[in-house]
Amino acid sequence: MVAKLAVLSGLVATLAITPVVASASPNAPGTATGGAATPLVPLNGPYVMTTALDRQTFNGVPSPAIPFASEVSFTTTCDLDGCTAHSSLSARDVPFDFHWNGTSWETAQRIQWTCQGDPAPATVTITLHPKGNGTLSGERSAIVGTPGCGSPRVPGTVVAPLTVAPA
């Protein structure tokens, strides 16, 4: 068990975090669908999320851009339905909440994808796989659904690799 001290909105709380492994409930912490569960790796505190846009693809074709990094804070909570890592990462002030599926953290959110000044509806999915050294790797996938944005490339799917490391 790991005890963490967290300060949220001026309140001090101690979080007790115990690695969790497979249980009988399909939604319980540490449970994966169709595979062996891995220990829960809670996300707590500040991290640096790097989006490798230099390796980004659009509909499977390289579409490189300048990589960027941003600080993201996480707070993990668990209950009988599973574990959620609440993040400071947001789209139009709606935070991305990551859910533990037994092997990785996942989130999906409907957003407005903006290109050339025009918005188009999209769904962003982020999957993060814990590494043994405290970092995570994964990808961000954005499925832009309707033609528009003043771009002949829309609709389509934009995929970029991600890495996340403690700040």
VOPAGU-2260 file (C-alpha; in pm, 1 decimal, decimal comma):
REM VOPAGU-2260
SITE   aa  ch    i         X         Y         Z
SITE  MET   A    0       0,0       0,0       0,0
SITE  VAL   A    1     123,7     347,4     -85,8
SITE  ALA   A    2       2,9     651,5     105,3
SITE  LYS   A    3      -7,7     981,2     -84,1
SITE  LEU   A    4     -79,9    1327,5      50,8
SITE  ALA   A    5    -288,2    1539,0    -184,4
SITE  VAL   A    6    -390,3    1903,5    -164,8
SITE  LEU   A    7    -706,8    1975,5    -360,0
SITE  SER   A    8    -877,3    2314,7    -346,3
SITE  GLY   A    9    -715,4    2392,2     -12,1
SITE  LEU   A   10    -816,6    2060,3     144,7
SITE  VAL   A   11    -557,8    1805,5     250,9
SITE  ALA   A   12    -639,5    1438,4     203,1
SITE  THR   A   13    -440,4    1119,7     241,9
SITE  LEU   A   14    -497,4     867,2     -33,0
SITE  ALA   A   15    -419,6     502,4      35,4
SITE  ILE   A   16    -346,4     322,7    -287,3
SITE  THR   A   17    -309,5     -51,5    -305,6
SITE  PRO   A   18    -216,9    -226,5    -630,4
SITE  VAL   A   19    -524,0    -414,5    -747,0
SITE  VAL   A   20    -537,7    -736,1    -949,5
SITE  ALA   A   21    -817,0    -928,3   -1118,2
SITE  SER   A   22   -1146,5    -973,0    -937,6
SITE  ALA   A   23   -1478,6   -1137,4   -1015,8
SITE  SER   A   24   -1651,8    -821,0   -1141,8
SITE  PRO   A   25   -1580,9    -738,1   -1508,3
SITE  ASN   A   26   -1568,9    -365,5   -1423,6
SITE  ALA   A   27   -1368,8    -400,2   -1105,6
SITE  PRO   A   28   -1020,9    -252,1   -1071,9
SITE  GLY   A   29    -746,2    -456,3   -1231,8
SITE  THR   A   30    -977,1    -657,7   -1456,8
SITE  ALA   A   31    -925,0    -684,6   -1830,0
SITE  THR   A   32   -1170,3    -817,0   -2082,5
SITE  GLY   A   33   -1040,2   -1130,8   -2251,3
SITE  GLY   A   34    -694,3   -1123,2   -2095,7
SITE  ALA   A   35    -490,8   -1139,8   -1780,4
SITE  ALA   A   36    -513,6    -840,7   -1550,3
SITE  THR   A   37    -207,5    -639,8   -1461,3
SITE  PRO   A   38    -159,1    -451,5   -1136,4
SITE  LEU   A   39    -329,4    -114,2   -1131,8
SITE  VAL   A   40     -85,4     171,6   -1184,7
SITE  PRO   A   41    -258,3     475,9   -1032,4
SITE  LEU   A   42    -194,9     819,6   -1182,0
SITE  ASN   A   43    -154,0    1087,7    -917,1
SITE  GLY   A   44      16,7    1425,0    -937,0
SITE  PRO   A   45     175,9    1620,3   -1221,3
SITE  TYR   A   46     295,9    1450,8   -1539,8
SITE  VAL   A   47     435,8    1572,7   -1871,5
SITE  MET   A   48     240,0    1443,7   -2171,4
SITE  THR   A   49     435,6    1458,8   -2498,3
SITE  THR   A   50     243,4    1427,5   -2824,4
SITE  ALA   A   51     477,3    1305,4   -3100,2
SITE  LEU   A   52     318,5    1493,2   -3388,4
SITE  ASP   A   53     637,0    1431,0   -3589,0
SITE  ARG   A   54     510,6    1068,0   -3611,4
SITE  GLN   A   55     142,4    1158,1   -3660,5
SITE  THR   A   56     -60,9     994,2   -3937,2
SITE  PHE   A   57    -379,5    1093,2   -4117,2
SITE  ASN   A   58    -575,0     794,3   -4251,3
SITE  GLY   A   59    -254,9     590,0   -4217,7
SITE  VAL   A   60     -39,5     832,5   -4419,2
SITE  PRO   A   61     240,1    1026,8   -4243,7
SITE  SER   A   62     125,3    1380,0   -4161,8
SITE  PRO   A   63     405,1    1521,4   -3945,5
SITE  ALA   A   64     380,8    1839,0   -3741,8
SITE  ILE   A   65     577,3    1991,9   -3455,9
SITE  PRO   A   66     567,7    1775,9   -3137,3
SITE  PHE   A   67     450,8    1941,1   -2816,9
SITE  ALA   A   68     446,6    1869,0   -2445,4
SITE  SER   A   69     209,4    1987,8   -2175,2
SITE  GLU   A   70     173,8    1932,8   -1802,7
SITE  VAL   A   71    -126,3    1724,0   -1699,3
SITE  SER   A   72    -230,8    1651,4   -1341,3
SITE  PHE   A   73    -407,6    1330,0   -1242,9
SITE  THR   A   74    -597,0    1210,4    -935,0
SITE  THR   A   75    -701,0     844,3    -927,3
SITE  THR   A   76   -1009,3     725,7    -740,4
SITE  CYS   A   77   -1142,0     370,4    -720,3
SITE  ASP   A   78   -1476,4     222,7    -621,1
SITE  LEU   A   79   -1660,9    -104,7    -683,8
SITE  ASP   A   80   -1716,3      -9,2   -1049,3
SITE  GLY   A   81   -1346,0      43,4   -1121,6
SITE  CYS   A   82   -1080,4     312,5   -1116,8
SITE  THR   A   83   -1085,7     655,3   -1277,6
SITE  ALA   A   84    -791,8     891,3   -1321,2
SITE  HIS   A   85    -938,7    1241,2   -1329,2
SITE  SER   A   86    -714,4    1466,7   -1538,1
SITE  SER   A   87    -656,5    1836,3   -1594,3
SITE  LEU   A   88    -649,1    1762,3   -1968,5
SITE  SER   A   89    -965,9    1907,9   -2115,4
SITE  ALA   A   90   -1145,5    1998,2   -2434,5
SITE  ARG   A   91   -1353,3    2313,2   -2399,5
SITE  ASP   A   92   -1335,9    2285,4   -2019,7
SITE  VAL   A   93   -1467,9    1926,6   -2016,7
SITE  PRO   A   94   -1199,0    1713,4   -1847,2
SITE  PHE   A   95   -1083,0    1381,2   -1983,5
SITE  ASP   A   96   -1143,6    1106,0   -1725,8
SITE  PHE   A   97    -930,4     797,2   -1788,7
SITE  HIS   A   98   -1071,5     454,8   -1694,2
SITE  TRP   A   99    -854,4     155,0   -1601,8
SITE  ASN   A  100    -944,9    -148,2   -1817,3
SITE  GLY   A  101    -709,6    -396,6   -1650,3
SITE  THR   A  102    -409,3    -326,4   -1873,9
SITE  SER   A  103    -425,4      42,7   -1968,2
SITE  TRP   A  104    -590,7     378,6   -1905,8
SITE  GLU   A  105    -849,0     483,4   -2167,4
SITE  THR   A  106   -1064,0     788,4   -2233,3
SITE  ALA   A  107   -1289,0     901,4   -2517,8
SITE  GLN   A  108   -1459,6    1234,0   -2566,5
SITE  ARG   A  109   -1660,7    1413,7   -2833,9
SITE  ILE   A  110   -1497,5    1745,1   -2923,9
SITE  GLN   A  111   -1496,1    2009,2   -3194,1
SITE  TRP   A  112   -1187,5    1952,1   -3411,5
SITE  THR   A  113   -1066,9    2285,4   -3544,9
SITE  CYS   A  114    -874,0    2314,0   -3866,9
SITE  GLN   A  115    -834,3    2625,6   -4077,1
SITE  GLY   A  116   -1065,1    2808,3   -3835,7
SITE  ASP   A  117   -1370,5    2588,7   -3896,1
SITE  PRO   A  118   -1486,5    2331,4   -3639,4
SITE  ALA   A  119   -1589,0    1975,9   -3723,4
SITE  PRO   A  120   -1728,9    1719,0   -3476,4
SITE  ALA   A  121   -1474,6    1457,8   -3371,2
SITE  THR   A  122   -1414,4    1184,9   -3114,2
SITE  VAL   A  123   -1077,0    1179,5   -2940,3
SITE  THR   A  124    -962,6     852,8   -2781,8
SITE  ILE   A  125    -647,6     832,6   -2569,9
SITE  THR   A  126    -498,0     503,6   -2451,3
SITE  LEU   A  127    -201,7     494,3   -2209,8
SITE  HIS   A  128      -6,9     176,2   -2126,4
SITE  PRO   A  129     200,0     176,3   -1802,7
SITE  LYS   A  130     568,9      92,3   -1836,4
SITE  GLY   A  131     773,6     -62,7   -1557,7
SITE  ASN   A  132     971,8     257,7   -1500,4
SITE  GLY   A  133     679,4     483,6   -1397,9
SITE  THR   A  134     615,2     623,3   -1744,9
SITE  LEU   A  135     332,2     547,2   -1986,8
SITE  SER   A  136     311,2     523,9   -2363,7
SITE  GLY   A  137      16,3     514,1   -2595,4
SITE  GLU   A  138    -165,0     708,9   -2860,6
SITE  ARG   A  139    -420,6     977,2   -2926,8
SITE  SER   A  140    -667,9     901,6   -3204,2
SITE  ALA   A  141    -904,7    1168,0   -3335,5
SITE  ILE   A  142   -1182,4    1058,2   -3568,5
SITE  VAL   A  143   -1314,2    1365,2   -3749,6
SITE  GLY   A  144   -1659,9    1274,6   -3867,1
SITE  THR   A  145   -1793,8    1519,3   -4123,1
SITE  PRO   A  146   -1655,9    1693,3   -4427,6
SITE  GLY   A  147   -1563,0    2049,5   -4357,0
SITE  CYS   A  148   -1288,5    2246,7   -4193,9
SITE  GLY   A  149   -1209,4    2383,6   -4539,7
SITE  SER   A  150    -997,5    2072,4   -4588,0
SITE  PRO   A  151   -1031,7    1796,7   -4846,2
SITE  ARG   A  152    -876,3    1560,3   -4587,1
SITE  VAL   A  153   -1181,1    1563,0   -4359,9
SITE  PRO   A  154   -1342,2    1325,3   -4263,5
SITE  GLY   A  155   -1061,0    1104,8   -4143,3
SITE  THR   A  156    -857,5     968,0   -3853,7
SITE  VAL   A  157    -554,7    1142,7   -3704,5
SITE  VAL   A  158    -329,4     925,0   -3484,7
SITE  ALA   A  159     -30,5    1046,3   -3281,0
SITE  PRO   A  160     192,7     857,3   -3035,1
SITE  LEU   A  161     203,4     979,9   -2673,5
SITE  THR   A  162     441,9     944,7   -2383,2
SITE  VAL   A  163     361,7    1043,5   -2025,5
SITE  ALA   A  164     622,8    1082,7   -1751,1
SITE  PRO   A  165     611,8    1217,7   -1396,0
SITE  ALA   A  166     693,8    1591,0   -1394,5
